[in-house]
Amino acid sequence: MTAAGAATAALAPALTACGSEGPGGDKKLKLIAADYGDKPGNSSKKYWDSLVREFEKEHGGIKVDVEVYSWTEVDKKVADLVAAGKAPDLAQIGAYAEFAAAGKLYSAEQMISIPTQAEFVSSIAKAGEVHRVQYGLPFVGSTRLLFFNKTLFRRAGIAKAPESWEELQAAAVKLKAAGVKIPFGLPFGPEEAPAETMLWMLGGGGGYTDNTGAYIISSPENVKAFTWLRDELVGKDLTGSGDPARTNRQQVFDAFVKGEVGMLHGHPTLMQQAKANNIEFDMAPLPGIRGKAQSTMGVADWMMAFKRNGHGSQIGTFLDFVYSKNNVLNFTGQYELLPVTNSASTAMQGDQRYRHLWQFLEQLQNAEFYPADKTSWAKVSATIKEKIGAAVQKGGDPTAILGEIQREAEATELAGR
């Protein structure tokens, strides 16, 4: 997942040919973007419509047509257009590496100004590189923290947030004894299984790849993490009555805002939902196998520019506008997300209105990201969504399942070279 909400498909107009000439010979850019709203009333379309109006006032001769789609369909829409030879000028979606490897994208230096290039937070910008060349421009970011229900903690006699897995399990035991329906929300369903997987891998000292970029999905650290989950959380009925393999992120978020979940891993948008439902909650760094995890997971969604229509100059002008400090702040502030530029990050850290995001923002500089630079990642992510949940089911075999995913990941990576 990305850091996105759902929107109705009815909001999406039919796709048309991209990159055409506008009225009076104006260059017309086509942008296909993801929707971060959770209902029609707060669709991202409103943001883009307002931004485009301001841009077109300042930049005569360039028109921009934006189509917004829900996260359940936007990646496929773009992929289908590219396959049909009708790539848009710009796409703001979840992955870029496959298009970059196929030679379809402008690099950052081919379109945006040097000041805009220098603005990106370095840890996120690096995640947008393929062979040390930046093709993916981060659009927004988020990190993960441990959310916990303070009311349920008091009821269970838990004094503070857990810092290690042992403390997390002890807290879950107390929550269960106090009648909490879901002591720890564990979503390994297909909605965002790769994120939950990475969080536990990082907490156990592992991850998806090593320092050379090679997959280490079946590493001893990762196997140990999933064995612990199987035996110490799921096996002791501390994750509720549902099957984690079929439980999606939004399901546990919805249960949290109903007061049914003691703890879970959450991103900034959960705060908004919890406050709206008067849930008394707090957040803490992720627990790890022997204390606080050394790092958390960062997620970035990506902006990319296709070369098909030859509009690199106009695209660069538009993106320099998109990534101006105020425009970045307007979007991230509206959707409880994190800015990906230094000036907007500094502004957010100095503004009390965004105090609730500071803890997430602090984590961003050292966050670990998906290996989105690997052309194999999209298929590997799909495999994880399909198979990882079985590793934590009672009787599951983490060694076998992680090994199977590892072998498929290596084969996919090799086939893409």
N, C-alpha and C positions, 0 to 999 in steps of 0.2 A: 504494500500500500504505500500508497502515498498518503499525504496528509490531506485527504480530501473528503468532502461530504457528497451525498447523492443529490441528484436533481432529476426532474422528470424529463423523459425523452421528448415530451411535447415541446420543450423549449428549443429543441434543435431544429433549425431550418434545413431543408434539403441541401446537400452539397452541390456546388456548382464548379465550373472550371476556375482555376486559380490563376492569379497574377495577370489579370486582364488590364486593358487600358480603361481608365475611368472617364467621366464626363470631361469634355474639352481637352482630351489628350493627357489628363493627369495619369501618373503611374498609380496603379491600384494594387495594393498588397493584400494578400489573404492570410489571415491568422486563424488557426484552429486552436482553441484553448480549453482547458479543463475547468469544470465548475466546482468551486469550493463551498458553495452554499448547500444547505440541507433542505431548502424549500424554495419554491419560485420567488418568494419575496426577497430573499437575499442572494439570488443568483449572481455569479461573477459577471454576468452579462452587463449588469448596471455599471460596474467598475469600468469595464472595457469601453462601453458606450461613452461614458463621461471622459475617459482618458483620450479616446480617439477624437472627440469633439475638440478638446483643448489642443491636441497635436495638430489637427488639420487647420485650426485657426492660425497657428504659428508657422506651419510649413505648407505653403501653397504648392500645388503640383503633386502632392502625395496623398492619396486616399487609402484608407485602411478598412477592410471589411473583416469583422470578427465573428466567428461562429463558436458557440460555447456548447460543449457536450459533457454529460456526466462522466465520472471516472470509470464507470462500468463499460463505456463504449468509446471513449475518446482515443485511446491508443490504437484500437482496431480501425477506427475511422481513418486515422492518419496512415496506418500501414496499408490499408486497402487503396487509398489514393496514390500512395507511392508506387504500389505494385501495378496500378493502372496507368502509370506515367503521368499522373495529375497531382504531383506533390504541391502542397501549399507553399507560400513563401516562408511562413513561420508556423511552428507548432510548439505549443506549451503543454507537454505531456510527461510521462513517467520515465522514458528511457530514450537514449540517443545513440548508443554505441554501434548498433547494427547499421544505422543509416550512415554514421561516420565511416565505418569500415568499408562500406560500399562506395565511398567517394561522393556521396550525395549532398554533403553539408559544407557550408562555409565554415572556416575556422574563425575564432573570435577576432584574430588580428586582421582578417580579410574584410571585416565589416564594421566593428564598433571602434570607437576612438580609444586611444591609449589611456586617457583618464578613466573611462568607463571600465576598461580591462583591469586597471589597477584597483578599482573599487571593490572587487569581489573579495569576500573573506577567504583567505588562502586555503584553509582546510577544505572548504566546499569547492573552490575553483579547481583544486587538484583532482577532485572526484569527477570533474567534467573533461578530463584529458584522456586521449587515446594516443599512445606512443609519444607522450609529452606535448601534444598539441591539443589546445582546448577547443572542443567542438560543442560541448554541452554548456550552456550558460545557466547557472543555477537561478531559479526563479524565486522560490521560497524555501525555507528550511524549517525543520522541527527537530527536537530531541525528545528523549523519553526520561521520565522520572517515575519513582514509585509513588502512586497515589494511595492514601488510606483514609478511611472514614473515622473521624475523630470520635464521633458519638459511639460507634460500635467498639472502638478501642477502649474507651472509658468503661463501657458496659462489661467488657471482657477482662478488665484490669490490666491492660497493656499500657505501660508508661511512656514508651517512645517508639519511634519507627525502627524496624529491624535494620541492622547493618550487615548481617551475614545471612547465608542460607539457613544456618542452624537457628538463628534468631527468627528468621521468617517462618520457618516451620513451627517453632514454639508459639509464635503469635497466632498462626493459623489454627493450631490445636486449641488455644484459648478461645478464639472466635467461634470455632465449631461448638465448643462446650457451652458457650453463651447463646447458642441458638442461631448464629448467623448462617444464612442460607448458603452463601458462597464465600468461604474464608479467603480464598485467593482465586481471582478470575484468570483462567488460563486458556486463551483463545488460539488454538492451533488449526482452526478451520481455514478454508481457502481465502477468506477476505484479506488477511494480512499475516499469514503464517510465516513468511520469511522474516518479518520484523520480530515477532515473538521469539522465533528461533535464534536470531542473531543476539537478542538481549540476553538469553540464557547462555549462549556460547561465550559472549564477552564476559559475563559474570563468572564463568568457569575458567577464564584465562585462554579461551580459544577464539574462534572466529571462522569466517568463510574462507579467507585466504591468508597466506603467510606474507612475509616482507617482500618476497619476490613476485607476489601476485598469483602463486599457484594455489589451487583449491586444497583446503585441509579439512573438509567437512567431516571426514571420518577420523579425525585426530583423537588421541586418547583423552584430551581435555574435553572435547565435545561429547564423546561417548560417555564420559563420567558425568557430565552435566545432565544428559538425557536419562541416564540410569538413575540419577538422584531424583529427577522429576517423577519418573515412573514409580519409584519405590517410596519416596518420602512425601510427595504431595498427592499425586493421583492415587497411588496405592493405599494411602491412609485416608482417602475420602475427604481431602481438604480443598477440593476444587469444585464442589457442588455435585449435583446429580447428573449433569449433562456430560456428554463425551467431549473431551477437549478437542478431539480430531474433527468434530463437527460444530464446534463453537466458534463463532466469528467475533472479531473485535467489537463491532457495534453492539452485539448481544450483551457482552460483559459491561460495556459502557452504559447501555440502557439499564442494566441491573444495578450498576453502581449508583446511578442517579435516582433509583427507586429505594436506595438504602439497603440493598440486599447483598452487597459485596464489601468485604472488609479491606482487601488490598488488590491492586492490579497495576500493571505497567500502563502508563498513559502519556498522551501528548497534549500540547497546550489547549486544543479545542475541547478537551474533556472538562476543563475548568468552567468554561462558559455554560456547558450543559448542567454541571453540578450546581453552580450558583443559581441557575434558573429554577432548580428544583429544591433549593434551600438545604442542600447537603453540606454539613460541616466537615470539611476535608482539609488535609494538608498534603505536602509532597516532600520527598526526600530522595537523595541519590540512590541509585540502584544497589541493592545488596549483592554481594559477590560470595564466592565459595568460602573465603576466609576473612571477610570484611567488606567494606565498600568496594564496589566494582571499580577497576582502574579506569574504565571509560564507559561511556554510554553510546547508544546508537544515534547517529544523525541521519535524517532523511532529507533529501533534496528533490524537488521536482524541477524539470528542465525546460529551457527554451532553446530551440534550435532553428537554424535557417537553412532552407534548401536552395541549391544552386540552379534548379531547373529553369526558372524564369529570368535569371540573370539580373535580379534586382538588388544586388549586394549593397550598393551605395544607399538606396532608399531604405533598405532594411536596417542598415547601420544607423541612419538618421533617426528612425523610429525607435530602435532599441536604446540609443543614447537617451531618448526622452523617457522611455519606459523605466530605465534604471536610475532616473534622477531621485534624489533623496526623498522628496515629498511623495512621489508616486509610489515608491517602495514602501514607505511608512503607511500610506493610505491603505494599501492592500493588506499588508501584514497585520496592521492594527485592527482592521475590520474582521479578519478571520482568525485572530489569535495565533498567528504564525510568526516565524522569526525572519528578519531581514537578512539578505545574503550579501549586502554591501556594507563596507566599513562605516560610511557616513550615516546611513540609516541605523546601523547597530549602535553607534555612539549616541545618536539622538534618542534612541529608545532607552538606552541605559541612563540617560540624563533626564528622563521625563517620568514623573510620578504616575502618570496615567497608565504607564506600561509596567509598573512595579511587579505586577503578578507574572510577567514574562521574564523577569530578570534571571531567575534561577535556571530557566531553560536556556537563556541566552549565554549564561556563564559556561554551560556545558558544550556549547557549539564549537568553540575554538579547538577542543581536543576530541571531538566526537569521531567515531568510526562510521564509515558509510558503506552501503552496499557496494560490491565490486561492479558498479554500473559501467565502468570503462571496458569490461569484457563483453565481447559480442555474444558470448554464450550465456550471459547472465539472465536474459529474458526467459530462455528455455529452462535453465537451472532453477530459477524462481518458480516457474510453473510446476516443475517436478517436486520441489519442496512443498508447495501448496497441496499437491496430491498425496504425498507419502509421509511427511514428517509426523503428522498426528498419531500415526500407528506406533511410533517409537515410545510414546508415553502412556499408551493404554496398558491396562493390567495384562501381563503376559506378553507384552511387546518386546521386541529385541532391538534395542538401540544400535548395537554393533552391526547387525545385519542391515538395518534400514539406512543408517548413515553410510555404511559401506556401499550400498546400492546407489544412493544418491551421488556419492563421490565418483563411482565408476561412470555413471551417466554424465556427470559434469565434465569429467576428463575427456570422455568421448566426444561430447558436444564442443568442447573447446578445441580439440584436435581437428574436428571436421570443419571448423570455421577458419582454420589457418590457410 
